[in-house]
Amino acid sequence: MRLISFIAIALFICVAASAQEKTETPSAKAAAFVHPGLLHTRTDLDRMRQRAAAGDEPWKSGLEKLRNDPQSRSDWHLRGPFEVVTREPANSKGNAQMVVDGNAAYQNALMWRLTGDEAYARKAIEILNAWSGALQKMDGHDVQLSAGLNGFKFVNAAELMRHTYPAWQSADVARFERMLREVILPPIKDFATFANGNWDAACLVTMMSVGVFCDDHALFNRAVDYFKNGEGNGRLTHYVLDESGQCQESGRDQQHAQLGLGLLAEACEIAWHQGADLYAESDNRLLKGFEYTARYNLGLDVPFIPDTDTTGKYRHKKISSEGRGTLRPIYEMVWNHYEVLLGIPSPFTKQAADKIRPEGAAWTGDHPGFGTLLFTISQPAEAP
């Protein structure tokens, strides 16, 4: 009887331990990523194409803005590739060429999907293959920005082509993925905790994008966690400092404040497509940053509290007027998400979007640009 009891107890412990392990261990197979699923899903692309083809505004004007940009041409002449790309304040080599080629790859990928003209598809693939066949290293003082900003354009182009153009050869796709993992990721893998928040934001949005493209959930989740809990200035609540919406770079200049906000918003859009709501994080803190920054750049007053960043290096006593009034093409996506989709009033973000509609190209390669075409969900109400 004692032996039987011992066996029964042992079996009970094993079963209980097994049950506990099943409860505590995450599912071995995470939910599959949506593809294409970075800045644009298949539904988004279909909406743009259909509304523009029907002559509906503002999609029609938005498409013309994209079509007429020199970097959208299917006869684009490559400026690269290079084996090494260096970005430094006084000694950059190959970076400017990578910027414009990345823009051309992304914009040609969009034009292919929106017009059906295969010449655009061939050009996008030509650019992606050329760079993935040559690029071996990225370096320089500003390498996190170079890898982050340039990598983002390239991976967005590649995501569109991989999932809408079957003629892109599997060997070329694999080579492009190797470029992402071996050249783009190393400079951004530890983010940029020593710098202003736009550096961190560039790292995390590109890491998130590479995670989706490579079906790497660990990489994607690491970027999401940094957005929420990171140590550096690019964490959402370290960048948008308080409920007023004041940003870590508001006291630096308005160009960089908008850069950081735009990059964080792009991360939110990608996460949204993959089922993670970063837009709502910390009671819609991102929107507060957009409203504050839009309001100031529309010429209105905003409060400002002197602040010191997470590194202790960047101290601002007052809001900066440098670049004030020069609106970047970052507002359409955010306004459409919060107000059009969710019904959350975003009056200053809307006014900023109205002022530059239809959005055109971004400064150099900082953002996707063309947000009126890319992110308008429904017909905007007429301005009063």
KESEMAR-532128 format. One line per 2 residues: number of its first residue (from 1); for each residue x, y, z of N, C-alpha, C. Coordinates in steps of 0.05 Angstrom, whole numbers, plus 5000, padded with zeros to 4 digits. Layout:
<sites>
NUM> X/Y/Z/X/Y/Z/X/Y/Z  ... .
</sites>
This chain:
<sites>
1> 5016/4976/5000/5000/5000/5000/5017/5025/5000  5039/5024/5017/5057/5048/5017/5069/5053/4990 .
3> 5077/5031/4976/5089/5034/4949/5069/5046/4930  5044/5036/4931/5023/5047/4913/5018/5076/4919 .
5> 5017/5083/4945/5013/5111/4952/5035/5129/4942  5060/5119/4945/5083/5134/4936/5082/5139/4906 .
7> 5074/5118/4891/5072/5121/4862/5051/5141/4854  5028/5139/4868/5006/5158/4863/5014/5187/4867 .
9> 5028/5191/4890/5037/5218/4896/5056/5228/4875  5075/5211/4867/5095/5219/4847/5081/5226/4821 .
11> 5061/5209/4813/5047/5215/4788/5032/5242/4790  5020/5247/4814/5005/5272/4817/5024/5296/4814 .
13> 5048/5294/4826/5067/5316/4825/5076/5321/4796  5081/5299/4781/5089/5302/4753/5067/5315/4736 .
15> 5042/5306/4740/5020/5317/4725/5016/5347/4732  5018/5353/4758/5015/5381/4766/5037/5399/4755 .
17> 5061/5388/4756/5084/5403/4744/5080/5408/4715  5071/5387/4701/5066/5390/4672/5045/5411/4666 .
19> 5023/5410/4682/5002/5429/4679/5011/5457/4683  5028/5461/4705/5039/5487/4710/5056/5497/4688 .
21> 5073/5479/4677/5091/5486/4655/5075/5495/4631  5053/5482/4625/5036/5489/4602/5023/5517/4607 .
23> 5017/5522/4632/5004/5548/4638/5024/5571/4636  5049/5566/4645/5068/5588/4647/5085/5592/4622 .
25> 5087/5571/4605/5103/5574/4581/5087/5585/4559  5097/5607/4545/5082/5618/4523/5078/5598/4500 .
27> 5058/5603/4484/5054/5585/4461/5079/5584/4444  5086/5560/4435/5110/5556/4419/5107/5570/4392 .
29> 5083/5574/4384/5078/5586/4357/5063/5612/4361  5077/5634/4358/5064/5660/4361/5046/5665/4336 .
31> 5027/5683/4340/5009/5690/4318/5026/5700/4294  5018/5691/4270/5033/5699/4246/5031/5729/4241 .
33> 5052/5741/4231/5051/5769/4223/5033/5773/4199  5021/5796/4198/5006/5804/4174/5026/5814/4153 .
35> 5023/5805/4128/5040/5814/4106/5023/5822/4082  5029/5844/4068/5047/5865/4077/5036/5878/4102 .
37> 5054/5885/4121/5044/5894/4147/5062/5914/4160  5076/5931/4145/5091/5952/4158/5074/5978/4157 .
39> 5081/5997/4141/5064/6021/4140/5038/6017/4126  5037/5996/4109/5013/5992/4092/5006/5963/4091 .
41> 4980/5957/4095/4969/5931/4091/4957/5928/4063  4950/5905/4056/4937/5901/4030/4911/5917/4027 .
43> 4896/5918/4049/4872/5934/4049/4878/5964/4045  4898/5974/4058/4906/6002/4054/4913/6007/4024 .
45> 4929/5989/4013/4938/5993/3985/4915/5992/3966  4896/5974/3971/4872/5972/3954/4856/5997/3955 .
47> 4853/6008/3980/4837/6033/3983/4850/6056/3967  4876/6059/3970/4890/6081/3956/4886/6078/3926 .
49> 4890/6054/3915/4888/6050/3886/4860/6055/3876  4840/6044/3890/4813/6046/3881/4803/6075/3882 .
51> 4809/6089/3904/4799/6116/3907/4813/6135/3887  4839/6132/3883/4853/6149/3864/4844/6143/3836 .
53> 4840/6118/3829/4830/6111/3802/4803/6122/3796  4786/6124/3817/4759/6135/3814/4759/6166/3813 .
55> 4783/6178/3817/4784/6207/3816/4776/6220/3842  4774/6204/3863/4765/6215/3889/4787/6231/3902 .
57> 4780/6253/3914/4799/6269/3929/4797/6262/3959  4819/6264/3973/4845/6275/3965/4865/6254/3954 .
59> 4855/6230/3949/4873/6209/3939/4884/6215/3911  4867/6226/3894/4876/6233/3867/4899/6253/3868 .
61> 4896/6275/3883/4918/6294/3885/4942/6283/3899  4937/6265/3919/4959/6252/3933/4975/6235/3915 .
63> 4962/6220/3897/4976/6203/3878/4993/6219/3859  4982/6242/3850/4996/6259/3832/5021/6270/3845 .
65> 5019/6276/3871/5042/6286/3886/5064/6265/3886  5056/6240/3891/5075/6218/3891/5087/6213/3863 .
67> 5069/6212/3843/5078/6207/3816/5098/6227/3806  5094/6253/3813/5111/6274/3802/5137/6278/3817 .
69> 5141/6263/3839/5166/6265/3854/5188/6251/3838  5211/6264/3835/5233/6252/3818/5241/6224/3828 .
71> 5238/6218/3854/5247/6192/3864/5226/6171/3860  5204/6178/3848/5183/6158/3841/5185/6148/3812 .
73> 5205/6157/3798/5207/6150/3769/5217/6121/3765  5205/6108/3746/5213/6080/3740/5240/6079/3724 .
75> 5249/6103/3715/5276/6104/3702/5297/6117/3721  5291/6115/3747/5310/6126/3766/5338/6114/3762 .
77> 5358/6132/3762/5386/6124/3759/5398/6120/3787  5406/6096/3794/5417/6091/3820/5441/6108/3826 .
79> 5443/6118/3851/5466/6133/3860/5486/6115/3874  5478/6091/3881/5495/6072/3894/5496/6047/3877 .
81> 5503/6024/3889/5507/6020/3918/5536/6024/3926  5542/6021/3952/5568/6023/3964/5573/6000/3982 .
83> 5597/5992/3986/5604/5970/4005/5602/5981/4033  5611/6006/4037/5611/6018/4064/5596/6045/4062 .
85> 5578/6049/4081/5564/6075/4082/5571/6088/4109  5581/6112/4108/5590/6126/4132/5573/6152/4135 .
87> 5563/6156/4159/5549/6181/4165/5563/6195/4189  5574/6218/4183/5587/6235/4203/5581/6264/4196 .
89> 5582/6282/4216/5576/6310/4210/5593/6322/4188  5619/6313/4186/5636/6326/4166/5649/6306/4147 .
91> 5641/6281/4148/5656/6261/4132/5637/6238/4124  5615/6244/4112/5596/6223/4104/5603/6213/4076 .
93> 5602/6187/4073/5608/6174/4047/5587/6154/4041  5573/6158/4019/5552/6139/4011/5525/6143/4024 .
95> 5524/6159/4045/5498/6161/4059/5477/6176/4043  5485/6198/4031/5466/6213/4014/5455/6196/3991 .
97> 5473/6180/3980/5464/6163/3958/5445/6141/3968  5451/6130/3992/5433/6110/4003/5406/6122/4010 .
99> 5406/6147/4019/5380/6160/4025/5362/6161/4000  5373/6172/3978/5356/6176/3955/5349/6149/3941 .
101> 5367/6130/3941/5360/6104/3930/5339/6090/3947  5341/6093/3974/5320/6082/3991/5293/6094/3986 .
103> 5292/6121/3983/5267/6134/3976/5256/6123/3949  5274/6120/3930/5266/6111/3903/5255/6083/3904 .
105> 5268/6066/3920/5258/6038/3922/5230/6038/3934  5226/6052/3956/5200/6053/3969/5179/6066/3951 .
107> 5185/6088/3939/5165/6102/3923/5159/6086/3897  5178/6073/3885/5172/6056/3862/5156/6032/3870 .
109> 5161/6021/3894/5144/5999/3904/5115/6007/3907  5111/6031/3917/5084/6042/3920/5071/6046/3892 .
111> 5087/6058/3874/5076/6063/3847/5068/6037/3833  5084/6017/3837/5078/5991/3825/5050/5981/3835 .
113> 5047/5982/3861/5022/5972/3873/4998/5989/3867  5003/6015/3863/4980/6033/3858/4973/6037/3829 .
115> 4991/6030/3811/4986/6034/3782/4985/6007/3767  4999/5987/3777/5001/5962/3763/5022/5962/3741 .
117> 5037/5983/3738/5057/5985/3718/5082/5970/3728  5089/5949/3714/5111/5932/3723/5138/5945/3721 .
119> 5141/5966/3706/5166/5981/3705/5175/5991/3733  5155/5999/3748/5161/6008/3776/5170/5984/3793 .
121> 5158/5962/3790/5166/5938/3805/5195/5930/3798  5201/5930/3773/5229/5923/3765/5249/5943/3776 .
123> 5242/5968/3777/5261/5988/3788/5265/5984/3818  5243/5980/3832/5245/5975/3861/5263/5951/3867 .
125> 5259/5929/3852/5275/5905/3856/5304/5910/3848  5309/5925/3827/5336/5932/3819/5351/5946/3841 .
127> 5338/5965/3854/5351/5980/3876/5356/5962/3900  5336/5946/3908/5339/5928/3931/5361/5908/3926 .
129> 5362/5896/3902/5382/5876/3896/5410/5888/3895  5412/5912/3883/5439/5925/3881/5451/5930/3908 .
131> 5435/5941/3926/5446/5948/3953/5451/5922/3969  5433/5903/3968/5437/5879/3984/5461/5863/3974 .
133> 5468/5867/3948/5491/5853/3937/5517/5866/3942  5517/5891/3953/5541/5906/3956/5547/5914/3985 .
135> 5526/5923/4000/5531/5935/4026/5541/5915/4046  5564/5922/4058/5577/5904/4078/5578/5917/4106 .
137> 5578/5944/4107/5582/5956/4133/5571/5984/4133  5560/5992/4157/5552/6020/4161/5567/6029/4186 .
139> 5578/6054/4184/5593/6063/4207/5592/6094/4208  5608/6105/4226/5608/6134/4230/5596/6143/4256 .
141> 5600/6168/4264/5589/6178/4289/5559/6176/4290  5546/6180/4267/5516/6180/4266/5505/6154/4255 .
143> 5519/6132/4259/5511/6107/4246/5484/6098/4254  5475/6103/4279/5448/6094/4287/5427/6108/4270 .
145> 5431/6133/4264/5412/6148/4247/5413/6137/4218  5437/6133/4208/5440/6123/4181/5427/6096/4177 .
147> 5433/6077/4195/5422/6051/4193/5392/6051/4199  5383/6068/4218/5355/6069/4224/5338/6082/4203 .
149> 5345/6106/4195/5329/6120/4175/5330/6107/4147  5354/6100/4139/5357/6088/4112/5345/6060/4112 .
151> 5352/6045/4133/5341/6017/4135/5311/6017/4134  5298/6037/4146/5269/6037/4147/5257/6039/4119 .
153> 5268/6056/4102/5258/6059/4075/5262/6033/4059  5286/6022/4062/5292/5997/4047/5274/5974/4056 .
155> 5270/5970/4081/5254/5947/4090/5225/5951/4083  5215/5976/4083/5187/5981/4075/5183/5975/4046 .
157> 5203/5983/4029/5201/5976/4001/5202/5945/3997  5219/5932/4011/5222/5903/4009/5197/5888/4018 .
159> 5185/5898/4039/5160/5885/4049/5138/5887/4028  5136/5910/4015/5116/5912/3993/5122/5894/3970 .
161> 5147/5893/3962/5154/5877/3938/5152/5847/3944  5161/5839/3967/5160/5810/3974/5132/5799/3973 .
163> 5113/5815/3981/5085/5805/3984/5066/5815/3963  5076/5829/3942/5058/5837/3920/5071/5831/3893 .
165> 5096/5822/3892/5109/5818/3866/5124/5791/3866  5110/5770/3858/5122/5743/3860/5147/5739/3844 .
167> 5153/5757/3825/5177/5754/3808/5203/5761/3822  5201/5772/3847/5226/5777/3862/5236/5749/3871 .
169> 5260/5742/3861/5270/5715/3865/5276/5710/3895  5271/5685/3903/5274/5678/3931/5303/5681/3941 .
171> 5322/5675/3923/5350/5679/3930/5357/5708/3936  5344/5726/3920/5349/5755/3924/5336/5764/3950 .
173> 5312/5753/3956/5299/5760/3981/5316/5751/4005  5327/5727/4003/5344/5717/4025/5369/5734/4028 .
175> 5380/5743/4006/5404/5761/4008/5397/5788/4021  5373/5798/4014/5365/5823/4026/5361/5819/4056 .
177> 5349/5797/4064/5346/5791/4092/5373/5790/4107  5392/5778/4094/5419/5777/4106/5430/5805/4110 .
179> 5426/5823/4090/5435/5851/4093/5422/5863/4118  5396/5859/4122/5383/5870/4145/5395/5860/4171 .
181> 5399/5834/4172/5409/5822/4197/5438/5828/4203  5455/5829/4182/5483/5831/4186/5495/5859/4183 .
183> 5479/5877/4170/5490/5904/4165/5472/5925/4178  5446/5924/4175/5428/5944/4186/5424/5940/4216 .
185> 5420/5916/4225/5413/5912/4254/5437/5917/4273  5461/5909/4267/5482/5913/4287/5485/5942/4298 .
187> 5483/5963/4282/5486/5990/4293/5462/5998/4311  5439/5986/4307/5415/5995/4322/5406/5975/4343 .
189> 5421/5953/4346/5411/5932/4364/5409/5941/4393  5425/5960/4402/5425/5970/4429/5413/5997/4431 .
191> 5398/6006/4410/5385/6032/4409/5406/6054/4411  5399/6077/4422/5418/6100/4423/5413/6115/4448 .
193> 5417/6103/4471/5411/6114/4497/5427/6139/4504  5448/6145/4489/5465/6167/4494/5457/6193/4479 .
195> 5435/6191/4463/5429/6213/4445/5401/6224/4449  5394/6245/4434/5367/6255/4434/5348/6233/4425 .
197> 5322/6236/4431/5303/6215/4428/5297/6206/4399  5302/6224/4380/5297/6216/4352/5316/6194/4344 .
199> 5340/6192/4355/5358/6170/4349/5346/6143/4358  5338/6142/4383/5325/6118/4394/5301/6110/4377 .
201> 5285/6130/4369/5260/6125/4354/5267/6113/4327  5288/6123/4314/5297/6112/4289/5305/6083/4292 .
203> 5319/6077/4314/5328/6050/4319/5304/6031/4323  5285/6039/4340/5264/6021/4347/5244/6016/4324 .
205> 5238/6037/4308/5219/6033/4286/5231/6015/4265  5257/6017/4261/5270/5999/4241/5273/5971/4251 .
207> 5280/5968/4277/5281/5942/4289/5254/5928/4287  5233/5942/4293/5206/5931/4291/5200/5923/4263 .
209> 5208/5939/4243/5202/5933/4215/5218/5908/4206  5243/5906/4214/5259/5882/4207/5247/5857/4220 .
211> 5236/5860/4244/5223/5838/4257/5200/5827/4241  5184/5845/4230/5161/5837/4214/5171/5824/4188 .
213> 5189/5838/4174/5198/5827/4148/5211/5799/4151  5226/5796/4173/5240/5770/4177/5224/5750/4193 .
215> 5199/5757/4199/5182/5740/4216/5196/5732/4242  5208/5752/4254/5223/5749/4279/5208/5762/4302 .
217> 5193/5746/4316/5176/5757/4338/5192/5769/4360  5215/5756/4367/5231/5767/4389/5241/5795/4383 .
219> 5249/5799/4358/5259/5826/4350/5236/5846/4351  5214/5839/4340/5190/5857/4340/5183/5864/4369 .
221> 5182/5844/4386/5173/5848/4414/5194/5865/4429  5219/5862/4422/5240/5879/4436/5236/5908/4429 .
223> 5229/5914/4405/5223/5942/4397/5198/5952/4411  5177/5936/4412/5153/5944/4426/5158/5950/4456 .
225> 5174/5932/4468/5180/5936/4496/5196/5962/4501  5215/5968/4482/5230/5992/4485/5213/6017/4483 .
227> 5194/6016/4465/5174/6038/4462/5161/6044/4489  5155/6023/4503/5140/6026/4529/5159/6030/4553 .
229> 5182/6016/4553/5198/6014/4577/5227/6021/4574  5235/6030/4550/5264/6034/4545/5277/6055/4563 .
231> 5303/6053/4564/5319/6071/4582/5324/6098/4570  5325/6100/4543/5333/6124/4530/5311/6144/4525 .
233> 5318/6166/4511/5299/6187/4506/5278/6180/4486  5281/6157/4471/5261/6149/4452/5238/6134/4462 .
235> 5239/6125/4487/5215/6114/4500/5193/6134/4499  5168/6126/4494/5146/6145/4490/5145/6165/4512 .
237> 5144/6156/4537/5141/6174/4560/5166/6189/4567  5189/6182/4555/5213/6199/4558/5214/6219/4535 .
239> 5199/6215/4514/5199/6234/4492/5177/6254/4494  5152/6244/4498/5130/6262/4504/5128/6263/4535 .
241> 5138/6285/4546/5146/6285/4574/5123/6286/4594  5100/6298/4586/5079/6301/4605/5052/6303/4591 .
243> 5031/6307/4606/5005/6308/4595/5000/6333/4577  5017/6353/4580/5014/6377/4562/5022/6370/4534 .
245> 5040/6350/4531/5050/6343/4505/5078/6353/4498  5090/6367/4518/5118/6377/4514/5136/6354/4507 .
247> 5154/6358/4488/5171/6336/4479/5200/6341/4488  5215/6319/4489/5243/6321/4497/5259/6340/4480 .
249> 5252/6342/4454/5267/6359/4436/5252/6385/4429  5230/6391/4444/5216/6417/4439/5234/6441/4445 .
251> 5252/6438/4464/5270/6460/4470/5295/6461/4453  5298/6441/4435/5321/6439/4417/5315/6454/4392 .
253> 5295/6444/4376/5285/6457/4352/5261/6442/4343  5246/6454/4326/5220/6441/4317/5224/6420/4296 .
255> 5247/6421/4281/5252/6400/4262/5256/6373/4276  5272/6373/4297/5278/6348/4310/5254/6339/4327 .
257> 5240/6357/4339/5216/6349/4354/5196/6335/4336  5192/6345/4312/5174/6332/4293/5186/6305/4282 .
259> 5212/6305/4279/5225/6280/4271/5220/6258/4291  5225/6263/4316/5221/6242/4336/5192/6233/4338 .
261> 5174/6252/4338/5145/6245/4339/5137/6229/4315  5146/6237/4291/5139/6222/4267/5148/6193/4268 .
263> 5173/6189/4277/5184/6162/4278/5168/6145/4298  5161/6156/4321/5145/6141/4341/5118/6135/4330 .
265> 5106/6153/4315/5080/6148/4302/5082/6126/4282  5103/6125/4267/5107/6103/4247/5109/6076/4261 .
267> 5122/6075/4284/5123/6051/4300/5095/6043/4309  5079/6062/4317/5052/6057/4325/5035/6045/4302 .
269> 5039/6056/4278/5023/6047/4255/5030/6018/4249  5056/6011/4249/5064/5984/4244/5053/5965/4265 .
271> 5057/5973/4290/5047/5956/4312/5016/5952/4310  5002/5973/4302/4973/5971/4299/4966/5950/4278 .
273> 4980/5949/4256/4975/5929/4235/4981/5901/4245  4998/5898/4266/5004/5872/4276/4989/5866/4302 .
275> 4969/5882/4308/4952/5875/4331/4960/5886/4358  4980/5905/4358/4989/5917/4383/4982/5946/4383 .
277> 4968/5956/4402/4959/5984/4403/4978/6002/4418  4999/6012/4405/5017/6030/4418/5007/6059/4416 .
279> 4988/6064/4398/4976/6091/4396/4963/6098/4423  4951/6079/4436/4936/6084/4461/4954/6085/4486 .
281> 4979/6078/4483/4997/6076/4506/4998/6101/4522  4997/6098/4549/4998/6120/4568/4977/6141/4562 .
283> 4953/6132/4558/4930/6149/4554/4934/6167/4530  4940/6155/4507/4943/6169/4482/4965/6191/4484 .
285> 4987/6184/4497/5008/6204/4501/5019/6214/4474  5021/6197/4454/5031/6206/4429/5015/6228/4417 .
287> 4988/6226/4419/4971/6247/4408/4976/6274/4423  4980/6272/4449/4986/6297/4464/5011/6310/4453 .
289> 5031/6295/4446/5055/6306/4434/5050/6319/4408  5033/6306/4391/5026/6317/4365/5010/6343/4368 .
291> 4991/6343/4386/4974/6367/4390/4991/6390/4399  5009/6385/4418/5026/6406/4429/5044/6418/4407 .
293> 5057/6400/4392/5076/6408/4371/5062/6422/4348  5039/6411/4340/5024/6424/4318/5014/6452/4327 .
295> 5004/6453/4351/4994/6479/4361/5016/6500/4360  5039/6493/4370/5061/6513/4371/5070/6521/4343 .
297> 5071/6501/4325/5080/6507/4298/5059/6520/4281  5034/6521/4290/5013/6536/4277/5013/6565/4287 .
299> 5031/6572/4306/5034/6599/4315/5021/6605/4341  5011/6585/4355/4997/6589/4381/5016/6583/4404 .
301> 5009/6594/4427/5025/6590/4451/5020/6563/4464  5041/6552/4476/5040/6527/4491/5056/6530/4517 .
303> 5049/6515/4537/5064/6517/4562/5091/6503/4558  5111/6510/4575/5137/6497/4574/5149/6497/4602 .
305> 5158/6473/4610/5172/6470/4636/5201/6463/4630  5220/6477/4642/5248/6470/4637/5253/6440/4643 .
307> 5269/6427/4626/5272/6398/4629/5301/6390/4623  5308/6367/4634/5333/6354/4629/5328/6326/4620 .
309> 5341/6317/4599/5335/6291/4587/5347/6268/4604  5344/6243/4595/5352/6220/4610/5383/6218/4612 .
311> 5398/6230/4594/5427/6228/4595/5439/6250/4613  5423/6271/4618/5433/6294/4634/5448/6314/4617 .
313> 5451/6308/4591/5467/6326/4573/5450/6348/4561  5425/6343/4557/5408/6361/4542/5389/6375/4560 .
315> 5394/6401/4565/5378/6417/4584/5365/6440/4568  5339/6443/4572/5325/6464/4557/5309/6481/4577 .
317> 5313/6507/4575/5299/6526/4593/5274/6537/4581  5272/6537/4554/5249/6548/4541/5245/6533/4514 .
319> 5221/6535/4504/5215/6522/4478/5231/6536/4456  5240/6522/4437/5256/6533/4415/5238/6543/4392 .
321> 5244/6566/4382/5230/6577/4359/5243/6569/4333  5266/6556/4334/5281/6548/4310/5264/6528/4294 .
323> 5259/6534/4269/5243/6517/4252/5213/6520/4256  5205/6538/4273/5176/6541/4279/5161/6548/4254 .
325> 5139/6534/4249/5121/6539/4227/5127/6522/4202  5149/6508/4202/5155/6490/4180/5145/6462/4187 .
327> 5122/6456/4176/5108/6431/4183/5119/6408/4166  5126/6386/4180/5135/6362/4166/5110/6345/4158 .
329> 5113/6329/4137/5090/6312/4129/5087/6287/4147  5078/6292/4172/5075/6271/4191/5047/6270/4203 .
331> 5029/6289/4195/5005/6294/4210/4981/6278/4200  4980/6271/4175/4956/6257/4164/4952/6230/4177 .
333> 4973/6215/4180/4971/6188/4191/4960/6189/4219  4970/6207/4235/4962/6209/4263/4933/6220/4266 .
335> 4927/6240/4251/4899/6251/4251/4879/6229/4243  4885/6215/4221/4867/6195/4211/4863/6172/4232 .
337> 4884/6165/4246/4881/6144/4265/4863/6153/4289  4871/6175/4301/4857/6183/4326/4829/6194/4321 .
339> 4827/6213/4302/4801/6226/4299/4782/6212/4279  4793/6205/4256/4775/6193/4236/4768/6164/4244 .
341> 4788/6148/4252/4782/6121/4259/4770/6117/4287  4781/6131/4306/4773/6127/4334/4754/6149/4345 .
343> 4752/6171/4331/4734/6192/4341/4746/6208/4364  4772/6208/4367/4785/6224/4388/4793/6251/4376 .
345> 4782/6273/4387/4787/6299/4375/4817/6305/4374  4826/6315/4351/4854/6321/4347/4856/6347/4331 .
347> 4845/6369/4342/4841/6393/4326/4866/6406/4314  4888/6407/4330/4912/6420/4319/4927/6402/4300 .
349> 4926/6376/4305/4938/6357/4286/4923/6359/4259  4896/6362/4260/4881/6365/4236/4888/6391/4221 .
351> 4890/6413/4237/4897/6438/4224/4924/6437/4210  4943/6423/4223/4970/6420/4211/4968/6404/4185 .
353> 4952/6382/4186/4948/6366/4162/4934/6382/4140  4914/6398/4147/4900/6414/4128/4919/6434/4114 .
355> 4937/6445/4129/4954/6466/4119/4973/6456/4097  4982/6431/4098/5001/6421/4078/4989/6399/4061 .
357> 4963/6396/4061/4950/6376/4044/4950/6384/4015  4957/6367/3996/4965/6339/4001/4995/6338/4009 .
359> 5001/6321/4028/5029/6319/4037/5046/6309/4014  5070/6320/4013/5090/6311/3994/5113/6296/4007 .
361> 5136/6297/3994/5159/6282/4004/5169/6295/4030  5181/6278/4046/5194/6288/4071/5221/6299/4065 .
363> 5232/6314/4084/5259/6324/4082/5278/6300/4081  5295/6299/4061/5313/6277/4055/5298/6250/4058 .
365> 5306/6232/4076/5293/6207/4078/5281/6202/4105  5274/6224/4120/5266/6222/4148/5240/6207/4152 .
367> 5221/6210/4134/5194/6199/4137/5184/6188/4110  5163/6173/4110/5152/6164/4084/5141/6187/4068 .
369> 5130/6208/4081/5117/6230/4066/5092/6220/4052  5080/6237/4036/5056/6230/4019/5033/6219/4036 .
371> 5030/6229/4060/5011/6218/4078/4982/6221/4070  4976/6242/4054/4948/6246/4046/4939/6222/4029 .
373> 4956/6213/4011/4950/6190/3995/4951/6164/4012  4972/6162/4028/4977/6136/4041/4960/6130/4065 .
375> 4951/6151/4079/4938/6146/4105/4909/6157/4107  4899/6171/4087/4872/6181/4089/4853/6157/4087 .
377> 4835/6156/4107/4817/6133/4109/4790/6139/4095  4780/6164/4099/4755/6171/4086/4757/6201/4079 .
379> 4737/6210/4064/4737/6238/4055/4738/6257/4078  4759/6274/4080/4760/6293/4102/4737/6314/4100 .
381> 4727/6322/4122/4706/6343/4122/4717/6369/4111  4700/6384/4098/4709/6409/4088/4716/6428/4110 .
383> 4738/6443/4108/4746/6462/4128/4725/6484/4130  4719/6494/4153/4699/6516/4156/4709/6542/4144 .
</sites>
